[in-house]
Amino acid sequence: MFDNGYFSEFGTFSITDWLGHTPHEVLAKNFGMPVSAFAKFPDHEVYIAKGPVPPPLPEDPEPGTLNAPPLTHRYRLLAQAPEPFPGGTMRVASEMEFPISSTMTGALLTIHPGGMREMHWHPNAAEWQYYLKGSARMTVFGSGGRARTDEFGVGDVGYVPQGYGHYIENTGDDDLEVVIVLNNGTYQSVSITAWMAGTPDLLLATNFGVKESVFEGMPGDAVIMPE
């Protein structure tokens, strides 16, 4: 994943293209070599080159090559113990778990048949989804009554704008697996069950126009993945 959509290969350059458009006299002066050394250099960009197959890497690297960088660029998400819920499991890798990922949070949701990712929203990030396994239905809700429901299968991609309410249902007979990416390294998720549990029943009853007793049986905290 890229953390923004502005990158383009046309926003950078190939060194073969640059050297191909530079006079050989300038190259000779720059690299301290004779002009003849650049006679057979290509005069255009070499996008994909074909050459000999590289030899195998040494089994015993030279001293120093195993020094770890200050921050690793690899995070084994499946090695992380999943957080279990009645309707499935969730693994989250934010900046807290994966410090170098300061602009993105990754997650893997496994939703059991009949389960769902409860109604929630992310106040600080948009959400991208890639469906790895199973079948799903997602409804996204925005202000002004804007709502959209779509069906998803293996290989499909979903998107939720920042701050939009949404939920994901497993509509199949097998586990649903979804990779989630949020464009913020700080993971924030607001559960509608937790939000309503923290609101006085009297206020809820006044807004919905029903008796307070209606809300007594609701969850007292976030459910995340109900059955």
LINRA-V105599 format. One line per field, one symbol per residue. phi: phi as a letter, one per 40 degrees, with the letter a starting at -180 (. if undefined). A space follows every 10 residues. Layout:
BEGIN
phi: ???
END
This chain:
BEGIN
phi: .bcabccacc cbaccccccc bbdccccccc cgbcdccbcb cccacccbbb accccccccb dcdgcccccd bccbbccccc ccccbdbiba bbbccccbdc ccbabbabbb bcdgcacdca abcbacbbbb ccagbabbbb bbcggcbabb cbbdgcbbab cdgccaabbc bbcbdbbbcb bbcacccbab ccccccccbd dcccccccgb cdccccccdc acbgbcc
END
